[in-house]
Every structure is written in C-alpha cells, then in structure tokens.
Amino acid sequence: MERREKHYTNYFVQSPSSGFHDPESEFQSPSRSDSAPLVLARVDELPRYSENKCVYEDDPKRLMPFRSPDSGWWIALQILWRFLFSFGVAFLVFYIATQPPHPNISLRIGRLNQFLLEEGVDSHGVSTMLLTCNCSTKLIVDNKSNVFGLHLHPPSIKFFFGPLNFAKTQGTKLYASSHESTTFRLYIGTKNQAMYGAGREMEDMLQSKAGLPLILRMTLISDFRVVWNIINPKYHHNVECLLLLSYNEGHNQVTLVREKCRLVS
C-alpha cells in the first residue's frame, strides 16, 4: 500500500496588537501580557499535483509537422484515382459522341466460272460422279462510322445441295475504312469432289426445265476497335443466297439463271 507522506507547515500566530484595547477583556482579565507565545501548528496537507510545464524548442526540425511514412503513397494513390476517373468520364463522353452505327453487309454472286459433273472414281476406286466448280462472290461492306474503321474476321463460305455441304472455304482478314462502302471479291470452289448418289440427282435436275437449286451461306464477324480495344463492339452476320443453275445446250455449259441473297441475321 502506498505510503502517504506527511507535510508540515509552520504557522506563526501572533496575539492581537497591543494598540487594540477590548474593554470587556480588560474587565474580565485582571492581568494579561502584551504578547502571546508563538504556536507551532501541524497540518496534514493533501499531495500536490505536479504542474504542466511548457517547453520551447529552438530546433527548427522539431517544429515540422508530424507525417506518416505512408502519406506519400496515399497522396499518389489519390492523384492516380482522380486521373483514372477523369480519363474514364472523358472517354465515355467521346465514345457516346462518336459511337459507330451497325455496319451494313450484303453479298452478291459475281460469276459462276465453272460447274462440271463427270463420271469418275474416288480415292478408294469407287465409281461415282465427280464435281468441279468455281464461283466468285462480292462482299459489300457499308461502314457508316465517321471515325472508326471496321475489322472483318475471315469469312466462312459454304455451298449446299440440300443438306449436303459439297464445298467450303475460309477467307482472310479484311478491313473497311470509315465512312466508305467497300467491295471485296471472294471465291469458293472444289475440284473432283466425289458426290456419289447426289451427283446423279444433280445431273438430272440440270437437264430438267426446273433447274438445279443450290444454297450459298456466308458467316462473318466484324468489330470496331475503339481506343486500344478498350471497347470492342462485335457484330455477327449470316448471309444466305439461293442460286438456280441450268444446263445451256447452246454453249454446252452450266449457267446461273437466277440468284437471290438475303441477310439472315
């Protein structure tokens, strides 16, 4: 238990001055001395609390405000965050103002250069009808954007007789400049393709007045690359063309009688 120190203070008590006369005291006290003895009083004092002291330092280094060692990184992070936010807002406004419209895609059959069915054998020696054909097409791309060019992924083109896919090809990457209508020439064909039972049916339809119907399908993906591909809107295009072929006895060859192309999606 903490000991409590006792403090002593000396008080000097002096009797009333001789110059002051109390009539009643004179009457009651027949004799009195002019001065009273000194009295030593002992008083216990409560402990005193230490006082706050103000210290003034002359060193200028001590006058600098306190700063956390991580405050520099925090300030840099705040600056970076504000910059990115401002850049994002400016970029969004720019994209909305220059947002490219949906491109228009169309396909036309250029020319049927060759379509020949003849007797032959396949790689296993089986007798069948062999088909050799070559057809050119025109891919027309109308890019209505005034700012961005249109990138075209390699288009896929396939030839069908009913459900039978007898010819297919994969094109190359293409590019359509902004605010322009661009035409690309694409080719599809096959050589000595074994047709088996379908070959004989195609031959009979070519000789008939109804003609031979074929379907050409093209699948294409295009996109706009806005500011380093940050925003990359993509478009899927599916075009289907119906071709009607007939045998021209006068020229001894197959000719394209009619064509009709439409955008499926």
Helices and strands as residue ranges (DSSP letters): H 23-28, G 60-63, H 71-97, E 104-121, E 127-143, E 150-152, E 156-161, E 164-170, E 174-176, E 180-194, H 197-207, E 212-224, E 234-248, E 253-263
